[in-house]
Amino acid sequence: MNKNETTEGWLQREVTCNVCKDVQSVLIDPYRWESYTAGRRAIQNVWPEKTAAYREQIIGLRSGYHVCDSCWPKDY
């Protein structure tokens, strides 16, 4: 995702899949990130409009463990 006028000032982080080692770039609104990492709100309440894949990337940034969509078992 590239920065634009709306995302100017956002955090740009990289998250690595623990299975295939693919690296993905993620743009994060710093105010929402602070709210999420402070534990005040659940991730689906902080980013309700985002996809499950995006929210999984954010969880991976916080926890240090991430599995990308390509490696995630499709049975679940």
N, C-alpha and C positions, 0 to 999 in steps of 0.2 A: 504494500500500500504506500503510495506516495503522499507526501504532505501537500496540503493545499491551504487556501485562505482560512478555511474552517479549522483545520488541524494544526495550524501554526502554533507553536508553543507546546504541543503534545509531546509526550515521551515516546521515543522510538527504541524498542527493545527487540532482542532476538531470542527466540525460544527454540530449543533443539529437541527433536524427537529422540527419546531414549531407546527406541528400537532401530530405526533406520538411519539415525543421525542427521536427518534433513533439518536444515535451519530455516526458520520462517521469521520474517520481520513483522512486528506488531506495533501499531500506533495506539497510544493510550491517553485518554483525557486524564491529566494529572489530578484533577479534583475528584473524579470518580475513583481513580486508583487509590488515593489517600483514604477515601471513604471505605473502600473494599478492604484494604490492608489493615485499617484500624479496627476492623471487625464489627463495624456499626451496621452493615447491611449485607445481605446475602447477594451473591454475584448475579443471580437472575433479577434481583431488584435494582442493582446498580446499572446493569446493561440489559434491560428487558428487550430492547429492539435489536440486539446483536444475535448472531447465529450461535448455535451450541458449539460449533467449532471455534469461534472467536473466544467464547467464554472458557473453553477448555485450554486455549492458549494462555489466557490470563491466569487461570488456576495453575498451569504449569510454570509460569513465571514466578508465582508466589511460592509454590511448593518445591520447585526444582525438579519435578517429574512431569513429563509430557509425552503423550502418544498421539501422533498425527492421525488425521482421518484415514490415510492410506494404510496405516498399520493397525488401526483399531478394528477388532473383530466385528464383522458385520452381523453376527448372530445376536448381539446385545441391543 
